[in-house]
Amino acid sequence: MVILANRKLSHYIPLMIRIYHFPRTRGFRVIWLCEELNIPYEVINIDFSPEYRFGKDYGKLNPLGKVPTLVDEETIMSESGAMLQYVLDKFGGGRLQPGTDESSRAAFLQWCWFGEATFSRPISEIVNHKRNFPENPKQDVIDEMKKRCRSCMNVVEKEMEGKDYILGNDFSAADIMIGYNFVPYTRYTEEVLSPNVASYFERLSSREAFKRAVEAETK
C-alpha cells in the first residue's frame, strides 16, 4: 500500500510507516525495503527548497533539514541505514538479514555500513560540493571524491566475482544498502559500472520490488 502526498504536516493521515523523501535520494532504500517486505508505507515527497526543509514544520521532524525522515507512530528517524535496520527488525520477521547467530551476520553488517559510511560518502561530497559552490566548484575536491568512488567500485567488483548477491546466492538488505549507490555513482562520476557490478545491478534493478519502488518515488 503506497500513498504519495504533498501536504502540510497537520494533514497527514497516519499509516504504519511514513517516509519523508525527495526523489533520487537515500530514502529510496527504505521504500525499496518496504516493497521487498510487502509492508504498508506512505511516501511524502517534500518540497526540497531550503525554505521548507529548514522551516518550522519540517524542522520538528528533521532539525538538519535533510531527507529521508521516517515516522512510525512515536518513532522518528533521520538516518537511512538505521531506518533500514529498524524496519527489518520490527517488520521483517527474519527476512532479508541473517540471524545474530549465523556466520554471515558479520559480513551482512559490514556490507550494510560499507554501503553508507564508505561508498555513499564520496558521492554525497560531490553532490554537496557542487550544490554549495555552484559558481566555483573546486575540481581537485571533486576529483578526489571520484577517486574514492572508484576505489569503492573496485572493492565491489572484486567481491562480486562468481556471486549473484553480496552475501552469495541470496538477496539481502545489504544489497539494498549497496545497490542504491550505483545510480548516483554513474550520474555524478560520469563513469560506467564495471562488468561484475553492471551484472549485479541488472539483477537488482530487475527485481519487481525495485521496479515498484522506482514507480512509488516518481509518481
C-alpha positions as CSV (number, residue, x, y, z in Angstrom):
1,M,0.0,0.0,0.0
2,V,1.6,3.3,-1.1
3,I,0.2,6.8,-0.7
4,L,2.0,9.7,-2.3
5,A,1.4,13.1,-0.8
6,N,2.5,16.7,-0.8
7,R,0.6,18.2,2.2
8,K,1.0,20.3,5.3
9,L,2.2,18.3,8.3
10,S,-1.2,18.7,10.1
11,H,-3.0,17.0,7.2
12,Y,-1.0,13.7,7.1
13,I,-3.1,10.6,7.5
14,P,-1.3,8.2,10.0
15,L,-0.1,4.9,8.5
16,M,2.3,2.3,9.8
17,I,5.4,4.0,8.3
18,R,5.7,7.4,6.7
19,I,8.8,8.2,4.7
20,Y,9.6,11.9,4.0
21,H,11.5,11.8,0.8
22,F,12.8,13.5,-2.3
23,P,13.2,11.5,-5.5
24,R,16.7,10.0,-6.2
25,T,17.9,10.3,-2.6
26,R,18.7,7.7,0.1
27,G,15.1,7.4,1.2
28,F,14.8,5.1,-1.8
29,R,16.5,2.4,0.3
30,V,13.6,2.3,2.8
31,I,11.0,2.4,0.0
32,W,12.6,-0.5,-1.7
33,L,12.9,-2.4,1.5
34,C,9.2,-1.9,2.3
35,E,8.3,-3.2,-1.2
36,E,10.5,-6.3,-0.7
37,L,8.8,-7.0,2.7
38,N,5.4,-6.1,1.3
39,I,4.5,-3.9,4.3
40,P,2.3,-0.7,4.1
41,Y,4.0,2.6,3.9
42,E,3.4,6.2,2.9
43,V,5.8,8.3,0.8
44,I,5.7,12.1,1.4
45,N,7.7,13.8,-1.3
46,I,8.6,17.1,0.3
47,D,9.4,20.5,-1.1
48,F,13.2,20.4,-1.3
49,S,13.6,24.1,-1.1
50,P,15.7,25.4,1.8
51,E,12.8,27.5,2.9
52,Y,10.7,24.3,3.5
53,R,13.5,22.0,4.7
54,F,14.7,24.4,7.3
55,G,11.3,25.7,8.1
56,K,9.4,25.3,11.4
57,D,7.2,22.4,10.4
58,Y,9.7,20.0,8.8
59,G,12.3,21.1,11.4
60,K,10.2,19.4,14.0
61,L,10.9,16.1,12.3
62,N,14.4,16.6,11.0
63,P,16.3,19.5,12.6
64,L,19.1,19.2,9.9
65,G,16.6,19.7,7.2
66,K,17.6,16.6,5.3
67,V,15.9,13.6,3.8
68,P,14.9,10.9,4.4
69,T,12.9,11.1,7.7
70,L,11.0,8.0,8.9
71,V,8.0,8.3,11.2
72,D,6.4,5.2,12.8
73,E,3.9,6.2,15.5
74,E,6.1,8.0,18.1
75,T,9.4,6.9,16.5
76,I,11.2,9.5,14.3
77,M,14.5,8.6,12.5
78,S,16.7,10.5,10.1
79,E,19.5,8.1,9.0
80,S,18.6,5.8,6.1
81,G,20.8,2.9,7.3
82,A,19.3,3.0,10.7
83,M,15.8,3.1,9.2
84,L,16.6,0.0,7.2
85,Q,17.7,-1.9,10.3
86,Y,14.7,-0.7,12.3
87,V,12.2,-1.8,9.6
88,L,14.0,-5.2,9.2
89,D,13.9,-5.8,13.0
90,K,10.4,-4.6,13.6
91,F,8.6,-5.8,10.4
92,G,10.9,-8.3,8.7
93,G,10.2,-11.4,10.6
94,G,13.7,-12.6,10.0
95,R,13.6,-11.9,6.3
96,L,16.5,-10.3,4.3
97,Q,19.0,-10.5,7.1
98,P,21.0,-13.3,8.7
99,G,20.2,-14.1,12.3
100,T,22.5,-12.9,15.0
101,D,23.9,-16.4,15.5
102,E,24.5,-17.0,11.8
103,S,28.1,-16.9,10.4
104,S,27.1,-14.5,7.7
105,R,25.9,-11.9,10.2
106,A,29.2,-10.0,10.4
107,A,29.5,-9.8,6.6
108,F,25.9,-8.5,6.4
109,L,26.7,-5.7,8.9
110,Q,30.0,-5.0,7.2
111,W,28.4,-4.6,3.7
112,C,25.5,-2.6,5.0
113,W,27.8,0.0,6.6
114,F,30.2,-0.1,3.7
115,G,27.3,0.9,1.5
116,E,26.6,4.0,3.6
117,A,29.7,5.1,5.5
118,T,32.2,4.3,2.8
119,F,30.5,4.2,-0.6
120,S,27.8,6.8,-0.2
121,R,30.0,9.4,1.4
122,P,32.2,10.5,-1.5
123,I,29.2,10.5,-3.8
124,S,27.4,12.8,-1.3
125,E,30.5,15.0,-1.1
126,I,30.4,15.6,-4.9
127,V,26.7,16.5,-4.7
128,N,27.1,18.8,-1.7
129,H,30.2,20.5,-3.1
130,K,28.5,21.3,-6.4
131,R,25.4,22.5,-4.6
132,N,27.2,24.7,-2.1
133,F,29.7,26.1,-4.6
134,P,27.8,26.2,-7.9
135,E,29.8,29.1,-9.3
136,N,33.2,28.0,-8.2
137,P,33.5,24.2,-7.6
138,K,37.0,23.0,-6.7
139,Q,37.9,20.4,-9.3
140,D,40.6,18.9,-7.1
141,V,38.0,18.2,-4.4
142,I,35.6,16.6,-6.9
143,D,38.5,14.6,-8.5
144,E,39.5,13.2,-5.1
145,M,35.9,12.2,-4.3
146,K,35.6,10.5,-7.7
147,K,38.8,8.6,-6.9
148,R,37.3,7.4,-3.7
149,C,34.2,6.3,-5.5
150,R,36.2,4.3,-8.0
151,S,38.0,2.6,-5.1
152,C,34.7,1.5,-3.6
153,M,33.5,0.3,-7.0
154,N,36.7,-1.8,-7.4
155,V,36.1,-3.4,-4.0
156,V,32.5,-4.4,-5.0
157,E,33.7,-5.5,-8.5
158,K,36.2,-7.9,-6.9
159,E,33.7,-9.1,-4.3
160,M,31.1,-9.9,-6.9
161,E,33.3,-12.3,-8.9
162,G,31.2,-15.5,-9.2
163,K,28.4,-14.3,-6.9
164,D,24.8,-13.3,-7.5
165,Y,24.5,-11.1,-4.4
166,I,26.8,-9.5,-1.9
167,L,26.4,-12.4,0.6
168,G,26.3,-15.1,-2.1
169,N,23.3,-16.7,-3.6
170,D,20.6,-15.0,-1.5
171,F,19.4,-11.4,-1.8
172,S,19.5,-9.4,1.5
173,A,19.1,-5.9,2.7
174,A,22.8,-5.4,2.3
175,D,22.2,-5.5,-1.4
176,I,19.8,-2.6,-0.9
177,M,22.3,-0.6,1.0
178,I,25.0,-1.1,-1.6
179,G,22.8,-1.2,-4.7
180,Y,21.3,2.2,-4.2
181,N,24.7,3.7,-4.8
182,F,25.1,2.6,-8.4
183,V,22.7,5.1,-9.9
184,P,24.2,8.2,-8.3
185,Y,27.7,6.7,-8.9
186,T,27.2,6.8,-12.7
187,R,25.4,10.2,-12.5
188,Y,28.0,12.1,-10.5
189,T,31.3,10.4,-11.5
190,E,30.2,10.2,-15.2
191,E,31.7,6.7,-15.4
192,V,30.1,3.3,-16.3
193,L,29.7,0.4,-13.9
194,S,32.5,-2.2,-14.0
195,P,31.5,-5.6,-15.5
196,N,30.6,-7.6,-12.4
197,V,28.9,-4.6,-10.8
198,A,26.9,-4.0,-14.0
199,S,25.6,-7.6,-13.9
200,Y,24.9,-7.3,-10.2
201,F,22.9,-4.1,-10.7
202,E,21.0,-5.7,-13.6
203,R,19.9,-8.4,-11.2
204,L,18.9,-5.8,-8.5
205,S,17.0,-3.5,-10.8
206,S,15.2,-6.4,-12.4
207,R,13.5,-7.3,-9.1
208,E,9.8,-6.4,-9.0
209,A,10.2,-4.7,-5.6
210,F,12.9,-2.4,-7.1
211,K,10.6,-1.5,-10.0
212,R,7.7,-0.7,-7.7
213,A,10.0,1.4,-5.5
214,V,11.1,3.4,-8.6
215,E,7.4,3.9,-9.5
216,A,6.5,4.9,-6.0
217,E,9.1,7.6,-5.7
218,T,8.4,9.2,-9.1
219,K,4.6,9.3,-9.2
